[in-house]
Amino acid sequence: MSEEACFRHELKYQIGYPQYLELRSRLKAVMRTDSHTGPDGRYLIRSIYFDNYQDKALQEKINGVSRREKFRIRYYNDDFSYITLEKKVKDNSLCKKFDARVTEEECRRLLTGELSWMPKHPSGLVQELYGKMRSQMLRPRVLVSYIREPYIWKAGNVRVTFDSHIRTTLYHRKFLEEKISDIGVLDELGDMILEVKFDAFLPEVIRSIIQTNTVRQQAFSKYQACRRFG
């Protein structure tokens, strides 16, 4: 199981397409594109979130619980050869992420409720999820998909991302499918989420670009938005 060295700051902003064009132009002048992106500087993220029948994770977000956690399975560009199990811990505007690699076979067994392999897995995170699937009745609830355009700045370990085309599945029973049937969750066409993550400090050059008169920080949860429909 890997762990980020410390809690990181996480700021979120919901922006429109004109704001995106302005901010991207200014950020590209000082930041570099993440090396993991494709030729267009973007990649597709799909995340399968876990919750229980009482919607524990969802209700904690809605009720503003300051410290909370969510488990998810994540893969990129519909490539099942690299799948990670992640636990994200939030403490107000700070976040910390734990992750572990799982194989496609392990993932499919987990998603169908076949859990016998989990207590013997070498990853402590997999074992932790097993315990909470037993004690809290966590189960896969929704598939969240979006396109990410990331930029990085070495000083302060800064990562700025534009997340667009945020979509959710409806009445979903299967995961890791070749074809996904989903629906958009943001109200305005072209809207997207700007996320800014950094360690101890946000360099002034980045802060001055982000903090404009038209951009306002706000709480936004992709998981909460994608549970609007069930």
The 8 nearest C-alpha neighbors of each residue, nearest first, counted from 0:
[[1, 99, 122, 98, 124, 123, 97, 2],
 [2, 0, 98, 97, 99, 3, 96, 124],
 [1, 3, 97, 96, 4, 0, 98, 95],
 [2, 4, 5, 96, 95, 1, 97, 6],
 [5, 3, 2, 6, 95, 7, 198, 1],
 [6, 4, 3, 7, 95, 198, 2, 94],
 [5, 7, 95, 94, 93, 8, 4, 198],
 [8, 6, 198, 94, 93, 197, 5, 95],
 [7, 9, 93, 197, 196, 92, 198, 94],
 [8, 10, 196, 92, 195, 93, 7, 94],
 [9, 11, 195, 194, 196, 8, 216, 92],
 [12, 10, 194, 193, 216, 217, 218, 195],
 [11, 13, 216, 193, 217, 192, 215, 14],
 [14, 12, 192, 191, 193, 11, 190, 15],
 [15, 13, 191, 190, 18, 12, 192, 19],
 [16, 14, 190, 18, 17, 189, 19, 191],
 [15, 17, 19, 189, 18, 190, 20, 14],
 [18, 16, 20, 19, 15, 21, 14, 22],
 [19, 17, 21, 16, 15, 20, 22, 14],
 [18, 20, 16, 22, 17, 21, 23, 15],
 [21, 19, 17, 23, 18, 22, 24, 16],
 [20, 22, 18, 24, 19, 23, 17, 25],
 [23, 21, 25, 19, 24, 20, 26, 18],
 [24, 22, 26, 20, 25, 21, 19, 27],
 [25, 23, 21, 22, 27, 26, 20, 28],
 [24, 26, 22, 28, 23, 27, 21, 208],
 [27, 25, 23, 28, 29, 24, 30, 22],
 [28, 26, 30, 24, 29, 25, 23, 31],
 [27, 29, 26, 25, 30, 24, 31, 23],
 [28, 30, 27, 26, 31, 25, 152, 204],
 [31, 29, 27, 152, 26, 151, 150, 28],
 [30, 32, 150, 151, 33, 27, 152, 29],
 [31, 33, 150, 149, 34, 151, 40, 30],
 [32, 34, 35, 150, 149, 36, 151, 31],
 [33, 35, 36, 32, 37, 40, 31, 149],
 [36, 34, 33, 37, 42, 40, 41, 32],
 [37, 35, 40, 41, 34, 42, 33, 38],
 [36, 38, 40, 39, 41, 42, 35, 34],
 [39, 37, 40, 36, 41, 42, 35, 34],
 [38, 40, 37, 41, 36, 42, 148, 32],
 [39, 41, 36, 37, 38, 148, 32, 42],
 [42, 40, 148, 36, 147, 39, 37, 146],
 [41, 43, 147, 36, 146, 76, 37, 44],
 [42, 44, 146, 76, 75, 145, 147, 45],
 [45, 43, 75, 145, 144, 74, 146, 76],
 [44, 46, 144, 74, 143, 73, 75, 43],
 [47, 45, 73, 143, 72, 142, 71, 48],
 [46, 48, 142, 72, 71, 141, 143, 139],
 [49, 47, 71, 141, 139, 140, 70, 46],
 [48, 50, 139, 138, 140, 70, 137, 71],
 [49, 51, 137, 138, 54, 56, 140, 55],
 [52, 50, 137, 54, 136, 53, 138, 55],
 [51, 53, 54, 50, 136, 137, 55, 138],
 [54, 52, 51, 55, 50, 58, 56, 57],
 [55, 53, 51, 57, 52, 50, 56, 58],
 [54, 56, 58, 53, 57, 51, 59, 50],
 [57, 55, 59, 58, 54, 50, 69, 60],
 [58, 56, 54, 60, 59, 55, 223, 61],
 [57, 59, 61, 55, 60, 56, 62, 54],
 [60, 58, 64, 62, 56, 57, 61, 63],
 [59, 61, 63, 57, 58, 62, 64, 56],
 [62, 60, 58, 63, 59, 57, 64, 223],
 [63, 61, 59, 60, 64, 58, 57, 65],
 [62, 64, 60, 61, 65, 59, 58, 91],
 [63, 65, 59, 62, 66, 60, 67, 61],
 [66, 64, 91, 90, 63, 67, 89, 59],
 [67, 65, 90, 89, 64, 91, 68, 88],
 [66, 68, 89, 88, 65, 64, 90, 59],
 [67, 69, 88, 87, 89, 86, 70, 56],
 [70, 68, 87, 86, 56, 71, 88, 49],
 [71, 69, 86, 49, 85, 48, 87, 68],
 [70, 72, 48, 47, 85, 49, 84, 46],
 [71, 73, 84, 47, 46, 83, 85, 48],
 [72, 74, 46, 83, 45, 82, 71, 84],
 [75, 73, 82, 45, 44, 81, 78, 83],
 [74, 76, 44, 77, 43, 78, 45, 42],
 [75, 77, 43, 78, 42, 44, 74, 45],
 [78, 76, 75, 79, 74, 43, 45, 177],
 [77, 79, 76, 80, 75, 81, 74, 82],
 [78, 80, 81, 103, 82, 77, 74, 175],
 [79, 81, 78, 82, 103, 102, 74, 77],
 [82, 80, 79, 74, 78, 83, 102, 100],
 [83, 81, 74, 101, 73, 100, 79, 80],
 [84, 82, 100, 73, 99, 101, 72, 85],
 [83, 85, 72, 99, 98, 71, 100, 73],
 [86, 84, 98, 71, 97, 70, 72, 83],
 [85, 87, 70, 97, 69, 96, 98, 88],
 [86, 88, 96, 69, 68, 95, 85, 97],
 [87, 89, 68, 95, 94, 67, 96, 86],
 [90, 88, 94, 67, 66, 93, 91, 68],
 [89, 91, 66, 93, 65, 92, 94, 88],
 [90, 92, 65, 93, 89, 66, 94, 64],
 [93, 91, 9, 8, 90, 94, 10, 89],
 [94, 92, 8, 90, 7, 91, 6, 89],
 [95, 93, 89, 7, 6, 88, 90, 8],
 [94, 96, 6, 88, 87, 7, 3, 89],
 [95, 97, 87, 86, 3, 2, 88, 98],
 [96, 98, 2, 86, 85, 1, 87, 0],
 [99, 97, 85, 84, 1, 0, 83, 86],
 [98, 100, 0, 84, 83, 101, 1, 122],
 [99, 101, 83, 82, 84, 102, 98, 81],
 [102, 100, 83, 82, 105, 106, 99, 84],
 [101, 103, 105, 104, 106, 82, 100, 80],
 [102, 104, 106, 105, 79, 107, 80, 101],
 [103, 105, 107, 102, 106, 108, 101, 109],
 [106, 104, 102, 108, 103, 107, 101, 109],
 [105, 107, 103, 109, 104, 108, 102, 110],
 [106, 108, 110, 104, 109, 105, 103, 111],
 [107, 109, 113, 105, 111, 106, 110, 104],
 [108, 110, 106, 112, 107, 113, 111, 114],
 [111, 109, 107, 112, 108, 106, 139, 174],
 [110, 112, 108, 109, 113, 107, 173, 114],
 [113, 111, 109, 110, 114, 108, 138, 107],
 [112, 114, 108, 109, 111, 115, 110, 116],
 [115, 113, 116, 117, 109, 112, 108, 129],
 [114, 116, 117, 113, 118, 119, 109, 129],
 [115, 117, 114, 119, 118, 120, 113, 105],
 [116, 118, 120, 119, 114, 115, 126, 129],
 [119, 117, 126, 120, 116, 129, 115, 125],
 [120, 118, 117, 116, 121, 126, 115, 122],
 [119, 121, 117, 122, 118, 116, 125, 126],
 [122, 120, 119, 123, 125, 126, 118, 0],
 [123, 121, 124, 125, 120, 0, 126, 99],
 [122, 124, 126, 125, 127, 0, 121, 120],
 [125, 123, 127, 122, 126, 128, 0, 99],
 [126, 124, 128, 122, 127, 123, 117, 129],
 [125, 127, 123, 129, 118, 124, 128, 117],
 [128, 126, 124, 130, 129, 125, 123, 131],
 [127, 129, 131, 125, 130, 126, 132, 124],
 [130, 128, 126, 132, 127, 131, 117, 125],
 [131, 129, 127, 133, 128, 132, 134, 126],
 [130, 132, 134, 135, 128, 133, 129, 137],
 [131, 133, 137, 136, 129, 130, 135, 134],
 [132, 134, 131, 130, 136, 135, 129, 137],
 [133, 135, 131, 136, 132, 130, 137, 129],
 [136, 134, 131, 137, 132, 133, 51, 130],
 [137, 135, 132, 51, 133, 134, 138, 131],
 [136, 138, 132, 51, 50, 135, 49, 131],
 [137, 139, 49, 50, 51, 140, 136, 132],
 [140, 138, 49, 48, 141, 47, 50, 110],
 [141, 139, 49, 48, 50, 138, 47, 142],
 [142, 140, 48, 47, 139, 143, 168, 167],
 [141, 143, 47, 46, 168, 167, 48, 144],
 [142, 144, 167, 46, 45, 166, 47, 141],
 [145, 143, 45, 166, 165, 44, 167, 46],
 [144, 146, 165, 164, 44, 163, 43, 166],
 [145, 147, 43, 163, 162, 42, 164, 44],
 [148, 146, 162, 41, 42, 161, 149, 43],
 [147, 149, 41, 161, 160, 40, 162, 146],
 [150, 148, 160, 159, 33, 147, 32, 161],
 [151, 149, 32, 159, 31, 33, 158, 30],
 [150, 152, 158, 31, 157, 30, 33, 159],
 [153, 151, 157, 30, 154, 156, 158, 31],
 [152, 154, 156, 155, 157, 151, 158, 30],
 [155, 153, 156, 152, 157, 202, 201, 200],
 [154, 156, 157, 198, 200, 197, 153, 201],
 [157, 155, 153, 154, 197, 198, 152, 158],
 [158, 156, 197, 152, 155, 151, 196, 153],
 [157, 159, 151, 196, 150, 195, 197, 152],
 [158, 160, 195, 150, 194, 149, 151, 196],
 [161, 159, 149, 194, 148, 193, 150, 162],
 [160, 162, 193, 148, 147, 192, 163, 149],
 [163, 161, 147, 192, 191, 146, 160, 145],
 [162, 164, 191, 146, 165, 145, 161, 147],
 [165, 163, 145, 146, 166, 183, 162, 191],
 [166, 164, 145, 163, 144, 183, 184, 185],
 [165, 167, 183, 182, 144, 184, 143, 181],
 [168, 166, 143, 181, 225, 182, 142, 144],
 [167, 169, 181, 142, 171, 180, 182, 141],
 [168, 170, 171, 181, 167, 228, 229, 182],
 [171, 169, 172, 168, 229, 141, 228, 173],
 [170, 172, 169, 173, 168, 141, 174, 142],
 [173, 171, 170, 174, 140, 169, 141, 139],
 [172, 174, 171, 175, 176, 110, 111, 170],
 [173, 175, 176, 172, 110, 142, 171, 47],
 [176, 174, 177, 173, 107, 79, 77, 179],
 [175, 177, 174, 178, 179, 173, 77, 180],
 [176, 178, 179, 175, 77, 174, 78, 79],
 [179, 177, 176, 180, 175, 77, 181, 174],
 [178, 180, 181, 176, 177, 168, 175, 174],
 [181, 179, 168, 178, 182, 169, 167, 171],
 [180, 182, 168, 167, 166, 179, 169, 183],
 [181, 183, 166, 167, 168, 184, 180, 169],
 [184, 182, 166, 165, 185, 167, 164, 181],
 [183, 185, 166, 165, 225, 224, 186, 182],
 [186, 184, 187, 183, 190, 165, 188, 191],
 [185, 187, 184, 188, 190, 183, 189, 191],
 [188, 186, 190, 185, 189, 15, 191, 184],
 [189, 187, 190, 186, 185, 15, 16, 164],
 [188, 190, 16, 15, 187, 191, 163, 164],
 [191, 189, 15, 187, 188, 14, 16, 185],
 [190, 192, 163, 162, 14, 13, 15, 189],
 [193, 191, 13, 162, 12, 161, 14, 194],
 [192, 194, 161, 12, 11, 160, 13, 162],
 [195, 193, 11, 160, 10, 159, 192, 12],
 [194, 196, 159, 10, 9, 158, 11, 160],
 [197, 195, 9, 158, 8, 157, 159, 10],
 [196, 198, 157, 8, 156, 7, 155, 201],
 [197, 199, 7, 155, 200, 156, 8, 157],
 [200, 198, 155, 197, 201, 7, 8, 156],
 [201, 199, 155, 198, 202, 197, 8, 157],
 [200, 202, 155, 197, 206, 203, 205, 157],
 [203, 201, 204, 205, 206, 200, 155, 154],
 [202, 204, 206, 205, 207, 201, 208, 200],
 [203, 205, 207, 202, 206, 208, 29, 201],
 [206, 204, 208, 203, 207, 202, 209, 201],
 [207, 205, 203, 209, 208, 204, 210, 202],
 [206, 208, 204, 205, 210, 209, 203, 211],
 [209, 207, 205, 206, 210, 204, 211, 25],
 [210, 208, 206, 207, 211, 205, 22, 214],
 [211, 209, 207, 208, 206, 214, 212, 215],
 [210, 212, 213, 214, 209, 208, 207, 215],
 [211, 213, 214, 210, 215, 209, 208, 18],
 [212, 214, 211, 215, 18, 210, 14, 209],
 [215, 213, 211, 212, 210, 216, 12, 14],
 [216, 214, 12, 217, 213, 13, 212, 210],
 [215, 217, 12, 11, 214, 10, 218, 13],
 [218, 216, 12, 11, 219, 215, 13, 10],
 [217, 219, 11, 220, 216, 12, 10, 13],
 [220, 218, 217, 221, 11, 12, 13, 224],
 [219, 221, 223, 222, 224, 218, 60, 225],
 [222, 220, 224, 223, 225, 219, 143, 165],
 [221, 223, 225, 220, 224, 226, 143, 48],
 [224, 222, 220, 226, 225, 221, 57, 227],
 [225, 223, 221, 222, 226, 227, 220, 184],
 [224, 226, 222, 167, 223, 227, 221, 184],
 [227, 225, 223, 229, 228, 224, 222, 141],
 [228, 226, 225, 224, 229, 223, 184, 222],
 [229, 227, 226, 169, 225, 167, 224, 170],
 [228, 226, 227, 169, 170, 225, 141, 140]]
